[in-house]
């Protein structure tokens, strides 16, 4: 077997001999995907691929090149292409590679030794169970769509010319299904999904049932009157909103005026129910790793503490600008791009109320189980508007399905108006790994009839 | 990229276990992307990505294996991996590959390298200066340039051998403006399937100026209303609404499984008589155009809706074989790492009879949508949601003040049936559309100005809607 760490180190050594800083990453991945429809395997894909990415920094100017061809001549061309691109970039004194730091040997539990041994037949059987569970949930779940199982077995090798050399292995198994509900005159769809580093942690029943339940419970839904009121957000919905909020909590967004939270550091920006954390070292965290995309050890940061904005996440570049240290948040999902600053395992600290208690405490309001939006939640200007469906709450009871409404607020108002946070934290594999429980928010505009 | 005799042997190996059809998809992609922010060109990335996938169709199953190593040994092992999913007897087919040229021409007049990387970087720097020079409130500029060449070779066990060469170039920018703690932004781009002649037709500085003006204008926007209103959508990019809310539901995978609102509706009235909708993968210069789709089927022009009557869906090879009919050339894949699926190419609503000025004049109170952001639709029911990135109230037939934070929500099939005015000002978008359906694909959209009598607006201002008697 090729020693890819050695390969990465050789590349940076050769580039460094020309007087530039260099970093090389090799990603070696194996993927499996199974898709089932009507009890039959519809798609089955299995493959391996690998590639090299090289970042060159010369006088604060960055160039990057990547290739899937690891022949000696291609490797040579790749780092030279990166070096020649650096010449057109703008010099920026803060652009530099990080110095090597000790990497903890703590087991983050991101490698499932069993996954590479799981036979494809088992994965097919698992995918069929997901579909069966959705269809068995209720006779009104008439079919499913894109019932998929997917896994990735990845080996990451990273080296830089300041002497960093590191490698780690990770596994991810995920499953996804769309349930289609139908009764007289009404058709709905809803998603069930889950992901884990460990194959055995995936629960086919739970994934299928979630899609079935969410599709059936909104059958026959109608819009409500336009009004301002209380909204209870399902964990999957809270997580989607948090994913956009996370984009406003990076040092880059702050430094470049791309965040509605610019200038708010140290200030109260939310209710005391809101504490937000980013933790790249969470055990069995989908986004956990011993070091980040540029070789900096990952860490845990408390970004919002009981409503007060305490910190933002950093990579090496943004930390140098602010005169601080990187939080290890340079993300990199393949060798095909530069590291970019983003959240790792990002989650709102759960409260003590159960999901049922959160709903029981509402006189009149909307329990939102599904949102549709693209660009309606804006981490730059703070707008927050989305299409929604779910169940109407009256005197603490879920009384009837609601579809075809919008719910809107602004992100600053949303943070201030979070009045209760549930204990039912759930990690949703959406834009990294975002965790959220059920959340109750006051004062949202519900747009309907 | 791979010799024909190698392809023949790999296809034979792929059919060794009784598959119905075997295919090799070879792709070689080279890319350059540049990005400027904070007046600094800071991302300069070149990429080379090459590989091949072997697909075996066996009854309802598509088995696939890909590799980034194009040696015969590696391709044979991919063929065996894909073949392992089938369980029949080998057919010993004689495979006679015949190269089939395409009559379609998508010329690259000025090749990518007719401008140096430094020239391209300079364009981004000038865009930055132009936007910042427009108004002191402009607070940030992000400008990007991208080029991608995808060369594709497809061989299959029915003797098919085709090639495509797709050259995509694009420029994008986002301008932020800031005043009294309020941040607003405007974002757009242009591009096409061509070379550097893109810059003969489009001036990047005009894009910069337009975005700076829009971002500054939005600083004074009031919160959008909540509730139902009449909506007038601008021509061009506004066609993304049809793409999301109706187009996806006309893709054969959703249709043939019965999960689409349009299943079984061919020949029936699904839209107002003013609506004719077309998917055309053969328009020169457009980013959704193909010579052959990613199944190797020639690209074509498909009339989806003619004067309100549903005529046809969009088919790929797998769905067409399932229904025992021809593909419409809509099978597309993101790369050799993906299986093809039915996708749109360049999809639009054709011109109608109305004067666009008259359409705006006809609205007493409503919303004029100048620029839509992204959108999402639920295929089963046809419900859609879009964010409005630049919108204006219409009062007494005239454009009034800008509004922020608007989401449009409605039902695709209902909206198509209700569209009551269609302008004569048809336009395609400027060429930066990207569609995500599990895999990303470059597409174009288009339409004339259209009027939708009633849509739900999801703003935060309950009072405006109330005051307007809605």
Interface residues (C-beta under 8 A of the other chain):
Chain A: X37 X40 X41 X42 X43 X44 X45 X46 X47 X48 X49 X50 X51 X62 X63 X64 X65 X66 X67 X68 X69 X74 X78 X81 X82 X85 X86 X87 X88 X89 X90 X92 X95 X143 X145 X146 X180 X186 X187 X188 X189 X223 X226 X227 X228 X256 X257 X258 X260 X262 X263 X336 X337 X338 X372 X373 X374 X375 X376 X378 X380 X381 X382 X383 X384 X385 X386 X387 X403 X404 X405 X406 X407 X408 X409 X410 X445 X446 X447 X448 X449
Chain B: X34 X36 X37 X38 X39 X40 X41 X42 X43 X44 X45 X46 X47 X48 X49 X50 X51 X53 X60 X61 X62 X63 X64 X65 X66 X67 X68 X78 X81 X85 X117 X118 X121 X139 X140 X176 X178 X181 X182 X183 X184 X185 X224 X226 X227 X228 X254 X257 X258 X259 X261 X337 X339 X373 X374 X375 X376 X377 X378 X379 X380 X381 X383 X384 X385 X386 X387 X389 X404 X405 X406 X407 X409 X411 X438 X456 X457 X458 X459 X460 X461 X462 X465 X466
